[in-house]
């Protein structure tokens, strides 16, 4: 057991979008503290940084400690989330989270000090942890003796330099479960085009991994092709990612052959694929594109899947198109066995680092040979691109005849 350096009280918060790890990560932290430092008091701030700014928290009681294992069975977050950037003052004032003239970093720091918190655990993606980095720097530069230890959550698996983000494996698995039923719609109409839009703003990892999971499922089934039930009709026929360039005309010609042969085309599209083109088209037409507090385009307002369907439908001779999005289904699931193992290793180390006052974001550090450690906040960034030369992905493209 690590030697404690005067840690008496810790706080937790979950922030950003959901991922299939938040509930389990909260439960894992509570379990580990109870195992090795039961004397440490724990609270949870409600609704992420919004709860921290407003001082809304709940205590981890003896009952919560006893039953924390139950949280591993659920998706979502028991504490609630929000999208808050502590350095976006105008947005915070507009939302009533701080007053005009206040510094959100100071408001947050003062709240932590008033609550007697020694360690803050942030569970979120790159935006959450870069915000945590801003807070950690403010605390260190202004005499607050408080340590911040983050955990990396994102279904996109796009946090630099972390090898695998918590929840991403589960999101891919659940996206493939969603795809199974959606792809069955190929039988609802002759010459059917099904577009499965998958989350992934700037990184195609989740779309690629979801397509692979579905492809593996297709290849593992038995079929009755003499009666129209054939693997080709169920399989993935195209995968489109932000990192991949593609020629609409060339792809239309390839997919037209698939449609003529099977009577169905199933595409897996990352929501970030083609976004720059779509935004440019909208802004050229004089439309205002909605953005979140971090400046990201609100992708659900521009419908990339529908754009892809429009690009391909005529070229492949589709009689009907359907666009379905798996994002909210996949990101809200409970963690699977692979993620549960990853979450436990990360929460265990997070508590150990907290007790010795070692700040950072817990993850397998690609810059240090994949070692699990507390990665320095200044090295954390979003936007890690998916490596499209990854062998499992190139094998998938070869299997489906793309590229």
C-alpha positions as CSV (number, residue, x, y, z in Angstrom):
1,X,0.0,0.0,0.0
2,X,1.4,3.4,-0.9
3,X,2.3,5.8,2.0
4,X,-0.3,8.6,2.3
5,X,1.1,12.1,2.2
6,X,-1.6,13.7,4.3
7,X,-4.6,13.0,2.0
8,X,-7.7,13.3,4.1
9,X,-10.4,14.1,1.6
10,X,-10.8,13.4,-2.2
11,X,-13.4,14.5,-4.7
12,X,-14.6,13.0,-8.0
13,X,-16.3,14.4,-11.0
14,X,-17.3,13.1,-14.5
15,X,-17.5,15.4,-17.4
16,X,-18.0,15.7,-21.2
17,X,-20.0,13.2,-23.2
18,X,-20.9,9.8,-21.9
19,X,-18.7,6.7,-22.4
20,X,-19.1,3.1,-21.2
21,X,-16.7,3.6,-18.2
22,X,-17.9,6.5,-16.1
23,X,-20.1,4.6,-13.7
24,X,-17.5,1.8,-13.4
25,X,-14.6,4.3,-12.9
26,X,-16.5,6.0,-10.1
27,X,-17.2,2.6,-8.5
28,X,-13.6,1.5,-8.9
29,X,-12.3,4.6,-7.2
30,X,-14.6,4.2,-4.3
31,X,-13.7,0.5,-4.0
32,X,-9.9,1.1,-4.1
33,X,-10.0,3.9,-1.5
34,X,-12.1,1.7,0.7
35,X,-9.6,-1.2,0.3
36,X,-6.4,0.7,1.0
37,X,-7.3,4.0,2.6
38,X,-10.7,3.7,4.2
39,X,-10.1,6.7,6.4
40,X,-10.1,9.0,3.4
41,X,-13.3,11.0,3.0
42,X,-14.8,11.0,-0.5
43,X,-17.3,13.3,-2.2
44,X,-18.6,13.5,-5.7
45,X,-19.4,16.8,-7.5
46,X,-22.7,16.7,-9.4
47,X,-22.8,17.4,-13.1
48,X,-19.1,17.8,-13.7
49,X,-17.4,21.1,-13.5
50,X,-20.8,22.8,-13.3
51,X,-21.3,21.2,-9.9
52,X,-17.8,22.1,-8.8
53,X,-18.4,25.8,-9.7
54,X,-21.8,25.8,-7.8
55,X,-20.6,23.7,-4.9
56,X,-23.1,20.9,-5.5
57,X,-21.7,17.6,-4.2
58,X,-22.8,14.3,-2.5
59,X,-20.9,12.3,0.1
60,X,-19.7,8.8,-0.4
61,X,-21.4,7.1,2.6
62,X,-20.8,3.8,4.2
63,X,-23.7,2.4,2.2
64,X,-22.1,3.7,-1.1
65,X,-18.8,2.1,-0.1
66,X,-20.5,-1.2,0.6
67,X,-22.4,-1.3,-2.7
68,X,-20.0,0.5,-5.0
69,X,-19.5,-2.7,-7.0
70,X,-23.1,-2.3,-8.3
71,X,-21.9,0.7,-10.4
72,X,-20.0,-1.7,-12.7
73,X,-23.3,-3.0,-14.0
74,X,-24.5,0.4,-15.4
75,X,-23.7,2.8,-18.2
76,X,-24.1,6.6,-17.8
77,X,-22.7,8.4,-14.8
78,X,-24.0,8.3,-11.3
79,X,-22.8,11.8,-10.7
80,X,-24.0,13.4,-13.9
81,X,-22.0,15.3,-16.6
82,X,-21.8,18.7,-18.3
83,X,-19.6,20.3,-21.0
84,X,-17.8,23.2,-19.2
85,X,-14.6,24.9,-20.2
86,X,-13.3,26.8,-17.2
87,X,-11.4,29.3,-19.4
88,X,-14.4,30.1,-21.5
89,X,-15.6,33.0,-19.3
90,X,-18.3,34.4,-21.6
91,X,-20.0,31.0,-21.9
92,X,-19.9,30.4,-18.2
93,X,-21.4,33.9,-17.4
94,X,-24.1,33.3,-20.0
95,X,-25.0,29.9,-18.4
96,X,-25.1,31.5,-14.9
97,X,-22.2,29.3,-13.7
98,X,-20.1,32.3,-12.6
99,X,-20.8,36.0,-12.2
100,X,-19.5,38.8,-14.5
101,X,-15.9,39.6,-13.5
102,X,-15.2,36.3,-11.8
103,X,-12.4,33.9,-12.8
104,X,-13.8,30.4,-13.1
105,X,-10.5,28.8,-12.2
106,X,-10.5,30.8,-8.9
107,X,-14.1,30.0,-8.2
108,X,-13.3,26.3,-8.7
109,X,-10.2,26.5,-6.6
110,X,-11.9,28.3,-3.8
111,X,-14.7,25.8,-3.8
112,X,-12.2,22.9,-3.5
113,X,-10.4,24.7,-0.7
114,X,-13.7,25.4,1.1
115,X,-14.7,21.8,0.8
116,X,-11.3,20.7,2.2
117,X,-10.4,18.6,-0.8
118,X,-6.8,17.4,-1.1
119,X,-7.2,15.4,-4.4
120,X,-9.6,15.9,-7.3
121,X,-10.2,13.0,-9.6
122,X,-11.5,14.1,-13.1
123,X,-13.0,11.4,-15.3
124,X,-13.4,12.6,-18.9
125,X,-11.9,13.0,-22.4
126,X,-9.3,15.4,-23.7
127,X,-11.5,18.5,-23.1
128,X,-12.1,17.4,-19.5
129,X,-8.5,16.7,-18.9
130,X,-7.1,19.8,-20.6
131,X,-9.6,21.7,-18.4
132,X,-8.1,19.8,-15.5
133,X,-4.7,20.8,-16.6
134,X,-5.7,24.5,-16.6
135,X,-7.1,24.0,-13.1
136,X,-4.0,22.1,-11.9
137,X,-1.7,24.8,-13.2
138,X,-3.8,27.5,-11.5
139,X,-3.8,25.6,-8.2
140,X,0.0,25.1,-8.4
141,X,0.6,28.8,-9.3
142,X,-1.6,30.3,-6.7
143,X,-0.6,28.4,-3.5
144,X,-3.4,25.8,-3.4
145,X,-2.1,22.5,-2.1
146,X,-4.3,20.2,-4.1
147,X,-3.5,17.4,-6.6
148,X,-5.5,16.6,-9.7
149,X,-5.5,13.0,-11.0
150,X,-7.4,12.3,-14.2
151,X,-8.8,9.2,-15.9
152,X,-9.2,9.2,-19.7
153,X,-12.7,8.7,-21.1
154,X,-13.6,8.9,-24.7
155,X,-15.3,6.5,-27.2
156,X,-13.1,8.0,-29.9
157,X,-9.9,6.7,-28.4
158,X,-8.2,9.9,-29.5
159,X,-6.3,11.2,-26.4
160,X,-2.6,11.9,-26.9
161,X,-0.4,10.1,-25.7
162,X,-2.8,7.4,-24.3
163,X,-2.8,4.1,-26.0
164,X,-6.4,3.1,-25.0
165,X,-9.1,5.3,-23.6
166,X,-11.6,3.8,-21.1
167,X,-14.9,2.8,-22.7
168,X,-13.8,2.7,-26.3
169,X,-13.7,-1.1,-26.6
170,X,-17.2,-1.3,-25.3
171,X,-18.5,1.4,-27.6
172,X,-17.2,-0.5,-30.6
173,X,-18.8,-3.7,-29.4
174,X,-22.1,-2.0,-28.8
175,X,-22.0,-0.2,-32.1
176,X,-21.7,-3.5,-33.8
177,X,-24.7,-4.8,-31.9
178,X,-26.6,-1.8,-33.1
179,X,-25.4,-2.5,-36.7
180,X,-26.7,-6.0,-36.7
181,X,-30.3,-4.8,-36.5
182,X,-29.9,-1.8,-38.7
183,X,-28.2,-3.7,-41.5
184,X,-31.1,-6.1,-41.4
185,X,-33.1,-3.2,-43.0
186,X,-31.4,-4.2,-46.3
187,X,-34.4,-6.6,-46.7
188,X,-37.0,-3.9,-46.3
189,X,-36.6,-2.6,-49.8
190,X,-35.0,-3.6,-53.1
191,X,-31.6,-1.9,-53.8
192,X,-31.3,-0.6,-50.2
193,X,-28.5,1.8,-49.0
194,X,-27.9,1.7,-45.3
195,X,-25.6,4.3,-43.8
196,X,-24.5,3.6,-40.2
197,X,-23.1,6.8,-38.7
198,X,-20.7,6.2,-35.9
199,X,-19.3,8.8,-33.4
200,X,-15.8,10.1,-34.0
201,X,-15.3,13.9,-34.5
202,X,-11.7,13.9,-35.7
203,X,-10.6,10.3,-35.2
204,X,-11.9,7.2,-37.1
205,X,-10.8,4.6,-34.6
206,X,-14.4,3.9,-33.3
207,X,-15.9,3.6,-36.8
208,X,-13.1,1.3,-37.9
209,X,-13.3,-0.9,-34.7
210,X,-17.1,-1.0,-35.0
211,X,-17.0,-2.1,-38.6
212,X,-14.4,-4.7,-37.7
213,X,-16.6,-6.1,-34.9
214,X,-19.6,-6.3,-37.3
215,X,-17.5,-7.8,-40.1
216,X,-16.3,-10.5,-37.7
217,X,-19.9,-11.2,-36.6
218,X,-21.0,-11.6,-40.2
219,X,-18.1,-14.0,-41.0
220,X,-19.0,-16.1,-38.0
221,X,-22.6,-16.8,-39.0
222,X,-24.2,-19.5,-41.1
223,X,-26.5,-18.5,-44.0
224,X,-29.1,-19.8,-46.4
225,X,-28.0,-18.1,-49.6
226,X,-30.5,-20.1,-51.8
227,X,-33.3,-18.3,-50.0
228,X,-31.7,-14.8,-50.2
229,X,-29.9,-15.0,-46.8
230,X,-26.3,-14.4,-47.7
231,X,-23.2,-13.0,-45.9
232,X,-22.6,-10.4,-48.7
233,X,-25.9,-8.7,-48.0
234,X,-25.1,-8.4,-44.2
235,X,-21.5,-7.3,-44.5
236,X,-19.7,-3.9,-44.4
237,X,-19.2,-2.6,-47.9
238,X,-17.5,0.7,-47.2
239,X,-15.8,2.4,-44.2
240,X,-15.2,6.2,-44.3
241,X,-13.0,8.0,-41.7
242,X,-11.7,11.5,-41.2
243,X,-8.2,10.2,-41.9
244,X,-9.1,8.6,-45.3
245,X,-9.4,10.4,-48.5
246,X,-11.9,9.0,-51.0
247,X,-13.1,9.7,-54.5
248,X,-17.0,9.8,-54.6
249,X,-17.1,8.8,-58.3
250,X,-14.7,5.9,-57.9
251,X,-16.4,4.7,-54.8
252,X,-19.8,5.0,-56.4
253,X,-18.6,2.8,-59.3
254,X,-17.3,0.2,-56.9
255,X,-20.4,0.2,-54.7
256,X,-22.7,0.1,-57.8
257,X,-21.2,-3.3,-58.6
258,X,-21.9,-4.4,-55.0
259,X,-25.5,-3.1,-55.3
260,X,-26.0,-4.9,-58.6
261,X,-24.6,-8.1,-57.2
262,X,-26.2,-8.2,-53.7
263,X,-29.1,-5.7,-53.9
264,X,-27.8,-3.9,-50.8
265,X,-25.0,-1.6,-49.7
266,X,-24.0,-1.1,-46.0
267,X,-21.7,1.9,-45.2
268,X,-20.0,2.7,-41.9
269,X,-19.3,6.4,-41.7
270,X,-17.5,8.3,-39.0
271,X,-19.4,11.5,-38.1
272,X,-16.2,13.5,-38.6
273,X,-15.7,12.2,-42.1
274,X,-16.4,15.0,-44.6
275,X,-17.3,17.6,-41.9
276,X,-15.0,20.3,-43.2
277,X,-16.6,19.9,-46.6
278,X,-20.1,20.0,-45.2
279,X,-19.4,23.0,-42.9
280,X,-17.9,24.9,-45.9
281,X,-21.0,24.2,-48.0
282,X,-23.3,25.4,-45.2
283,X,-21.3,28.6,-44.4
284,X,-21.1,29.4,-48.2
285,X,-24.9,29.2,-48.2
286,X,-25.0,31.7,-45.4
287,X,-26.0,29.3,-42.7
288,X,-24.6,29.5,-39.1
289,X,-23.0,26.3,-37.9
290,X,-23.6,25.6,-34.2
291,X,-20.6,25.0,-31.9
292,X,-20.1,23.8,-28.3
293,X,-18.3,25.7,-25.5
294,X,-15.0,24.2,-26.7
295,X,-15.5,25.5,-30.3
296,X,-16.3,22.1,-31.8
297,X,-19.0,21.9,-34.5
298,X,-22.2,20.3,-33.1
299,X,-22.1,17.4,-35.5
300,X,-25.7,16.3,-34.8
301,X,-26.9,19.6,-36.4
302,X,-25.2,18.9,-39.7
303,X,-26.0,15.2,-40.3
304,X,-22.9,13.8,-42.0
305,X,-24.5,10.4,-42.5
306,X,-27.3,12.1,-44.6
307,X,-24.7,13.9,-46.6
308,X,-22.9,10.6,-47.4
309,X,-26.2,9.0,-48.3
310,X,-26.9,11.9,-50.7
311,X,-23.5,11.6,-52.3
312,X,-23.8,7.9,-53.1
313,X,-27.5,7.2,-53.6
314,X,-27.9,8.2,-57.2
315,X,-24.5,6.9,-58.2
316,X,-25.1,3.4,-56.9
317,X,-28.8,3.3,-58.1
318,X,-30.3,3.0,-54.6
319,X,-34.1,2.9,-54.5
320,X,-34.2,3.8,-50.8
321,X,-31.7,5.0,-48.3
322,X,-31.7,4.8,-44.5
323,X,-29.3,6.7,-42.1
324,X,-29.0,5.5,-38.5
325,X,-26.7,6.7,-35.7
326,X,-25.3,4.4,-33.1
327,X,-23.6,7.0,-31.0
328,X,-26.0,7.4,-28.1
329,X,-26.7,3.7,-28.0
330,X,-23.0,2.8,-27.9
331,X,-21.7,5.4,-25.5
332,X,-24.4,4.8,-22.8
333,X,-23.6,1.1,-22.3
334,X,-22.2,-0.5,-19.3
335,X,-18.5,-1.4,-19.6
336,X,-17.7,-4.8,-21.1
337,X,-15.1,-7.3,-19.6
338,X,-12.2,-5.8,-21.5
339,X,-12.9,-2.3,-20.4
340,X,-13.6,-3.5,-16.8
341,X,-10.1,-4.9,-16.6
342,X,-8.6,-1.7,-18.0
343,X,-10.7,0.5,-15.7
344,X,-9.6,-1.5,-12.6
345,X,-5.9,-1.2,-13.5
346,X,-6.4,2.6,-14.1
347,X,-8.5,3.3,-11.0
348,X,-6.2,1.3,-8.8
349,X,-3.2,3.3,-10.0
350,X,-5.1,6.6,-9.8
351,X,-5.7,6.0,-6.0
352,X,-2.1,5.1,-5.4
353,X,-0.9,8.2,-7.3
354,X,-3.4,10.3,-5.3
355,X,-2.2,9.1,-2.0
356,X,1.4,10.0,-2.9
357,X,0.3,13.3,-4.4
358,X,1.4,12.5,-7.9
359,X,-0.8,14.4,-10.4
360,X,-1.5,13.6,-14.1
361,X,-3.8,11.5,-16.3
362,X,-3.6,7.8,-15.8
363,X,-3.0,5.8,-19.0
364,X,-0.7,3.6,-21.0
365,X,1.9,6.2,-22.2
366,X,2.7,5.7,-25.9
367,X,5.7,8.0,-25.3
368,X,7.2,5.6,-22.7
369,X,6.7,2.2,-24.3
370,X,3.1,1.8,-23.3
371,X,3.8,1.9,-19.6
372,X,0.8,2.6,-17.3
373,X,1.6,5.8,-15.4
374,X,0.4,9.2,-14.4
375,X,1.0,11.2,-17.6
376,X,1.9,14.8,-17.2
377,X,-1.1,17.1,-17.9
378,X,0.9,19.3,-20.3
379,X,1.3,16.3,-22.6
380,X,-2.4,15.5,-22.8
381,X,-4.1,16.6,-26.0
382,X,-7.1,15.6,-28.1
383,X,-7.2,14.9,-31.8
384,X,-5.0,11.8,-32.0
385,X,-5.6,10.4,-35.5
386,X,-6.3,6.8,-36.1
387,X,-3.4,5.1,-37.9
388,X,-5.1,3.7,-41.1
389,X,-2.0,1.5,-41.7
390,X,-2.9,-0.6,-38.6
391,X,-2.9,-4.2,-39.8
392,X,-6.3,-5.2,-38.7
393,X,-7.8,-2.2,-40.5
394,X,-5.9,-2.7,-43.8
395,X,-7.0,-6.4,-43.6
396,X,-10.7,-5.3,-43.1
397,X,-10.5,-3.0,-46.2
398,X,-9.0,-5.8,-48.2
399,X,-11.7,-8.2,-47.1
400,X,-14.5,-5.8,-48.2
401,X,-12.8,-4.8,-51.5
402,X,-12.2,-1.1,-50.5
403,X,-8.9,0.7,-51.2
